[in-house]
Amino acid sequence: MSEQLKLQSDLLVKGENHLAYIELCNAFYAREVVRLSRESDHNRLRRLLASLPYYIERASEHILQGNSPLQLDGQNGCWIAKQSRNFPCLDKEKNSRFYTKKSFPGFILPLAVLNKGELVVKIDCLDQVYKDKIHCNEHGWFDLSGQQLDSQSAYILKPTKSVMTAACCGHRWREGKRVTPRLLSLREMLLAARINWHNFTKPLT
């Protein structure tokens, strides 16, 4: 009898995971189709469409298998958490101490992006690390204090639970006040699924 109950329990868990997987895939497809509809390069569009199923399935699987402490909204394909009243500020001294020791290619880090009076916390990935500067895959070069070198529209933050939560949940502020969180891109959701919440400085295994 106990084996039968265990089998029923296992089937129920698999059923719930399968439903969550379907919801995530649907949410990501709906989001990415809208984004790709703005792509003007037809050759690039074909390549992106061809690889889209793979990345959507990969993101959905990694999210459901991950260790994120955040609440998942499967229907909208996003993470949910309470937003802080205050946006994170640049602390050059703390950043220098941290990124001098902890930087490595593949490191997932948070950053604040400024655009027309709005501040958004995002996540990016390091792909180049030098003695005095680091390069983010999407946002370019930064010095180890967190200041962007290519322009002044972003700054790197030291990863903490509150900052990484803000990045994964798309938290943003306009003129110092909280506004509706944005939905992360598929790339950002893939990065978020790779975060090691037990130790931000080590890759997720």
N, C-alpha and C positions, 0 to 999 in steps of 0.2 A: 504493500500500500504506500509506503514511504517513497519507493522508487517512482511510482505513478505520480505522486504529488510533486516530486522533484522534476519529472519530465514536463508536467503541466506548467510549473513555475518557469522552467527554462524556455518553453515555447512562448509564454506570456512576455518574458523579457525581450526575446528576439522580435516578437510582434511589435512591441513598443518602440524598440530601436529602429525597426524597419519603417514604421510610420514617421518617426522623427527624421530619418534619412530621406524619405520621400518629400517631406515638407521642406527640408533644407535645399534639396536639389531644385524643387519648383521655385523657391524664393530666389535662388541664385540665377536660374535660367531667366526668370522675369527681369531681374535687375541687369544682367549682362546683355540681354537682347536690346534693352533701351540704350545702354551705353554704346554698344556696337553699331547701333543705327546711326550714330553720329560719325562713324569712321568713313572718311572720304576716299581712302586708298583701297581700291577694290581687291588688289592682290593681298594686301595685309589683312583685309577683312576676311578673305577666304581662309587664310592661315589661322586666324584667331577663331573662326567658327569651327574649323576642323579640330582644334585642340580643346575647344570649350568643354565637351563632355568629360574629358579626362580630368581637367582641373576642377570642375564642379564636383565630380564624384570623389576626387581626392580630398578636397576641402571638407566635404560633408563627412567622410569617413574619419578624418583626423579630428574634426571637432567633436564627434560623438565618442571617440576613443581617448580624448585628451583629459587633462587634469584641471581644467579651468574652474575656478571657484565662482564664476559669474553665472547669472541666470541666463539661459538660452531661450530666445524667442524663435522657435523653429519656423513659424509661418512667415516671419519677416526676415529670417536669416541674419539675426543680430544678437549681440549680447546686451544685457540690461543690468544696470546698477545705479544707485543713487548718485547724482552729480553734486560735486562740491560747489559751494557758492563762489569760491575764489579759484581763479585759474592758476596753474603752476608757473612759477617765475624762474628765470635763469639764475643759477648760482654758479658762477664761473669757478670759484675756488673748489667747491665740492666736485664739480664736473672734472676739473683737471686732476684731482687726486684719484677719482674713480677711473676715468678713461685712459689715464696713463698706464694703469695696471691691468685693466679688464678688457681692453679692446682686442678683438680677433675677428677675422673674416667669418661671416655667418651670424655674428652677434645681432640679436633683435633688440632694438632700442626705441625709446619714445622720443618724440620731438614735438615742439609747438610750432605751428605754421600760422603766420599772420597774413591776412588778405582783406583789404578794404574794411578795416575796423573790426574784423572777426578773427578770433583766435581759436584754432582747432588743434587738439592733441591727436597725433597720428603715430603709427609705428612704421619703422623702416628697418633695413638690414644692411650691415656693413659688408662691403665687398673689397675694400682696400684699407690697409692700416699701415701708417708710417709713424716715425718717431714723434712728429709734431702735428700730424693731421690725420683725419680719417675720412673715408668716402662712403656716403650712403647711396644705396643702389638707385633710389628715386630722387633724392633731394640734394645730391652733390657733396661738395667738400665742406668740412667743418674743422676748426682747430679743436684742441683737446679741452678747451674751456666751454665748448658748446656753441661758439659763434659761427654762423655760416660765412664761408669765404667768398662764394660766388655772388651772393647778394645778401640782403639783410631781412629776408622774409621768413626766416625760420631759425630756431635754436634748439640744440639738443638738450635733453633732460636726463638726469640720473634716474634709472629705473627703480621705482618703488611700487608697492602694491597699489597705492592710490593713483599714481601716474599711469601705470600700465592699465589699470581699470578704465581710466578716462580715455586712453588711446583705443582700447578694444571696444569701448561702448560709443565711440564717436562723439564724445562730449565737446561742446564748443560754447564760446562766450562772445557776445557782441557788445562793445562799449562797456565791458565789465560785468554784464548781466548774462545769466544762463539763458540759452535758447535751445530749441528742440535738437536733440542729437542727430547727427547724420548717419546714414547707412554706409558701412565700410565697403570698399571694393572687394572683389573676389581675391585679388592678390593680398590685400590686408587681412582678410579672413584666414587665408592660408598661413600667413605669418603669425597671426594670433593663435592659431591652433598649434604652433610649434613652440610657444612660450613655456618655459619651465617655471611654473609658479612657486615651486619650492626653493629654487635658486636661479634668479634671473641671469646669473653669469655663466651658467652651464647649459649646454644643449639638452633638449628633451630626448631621452632615450626610450 
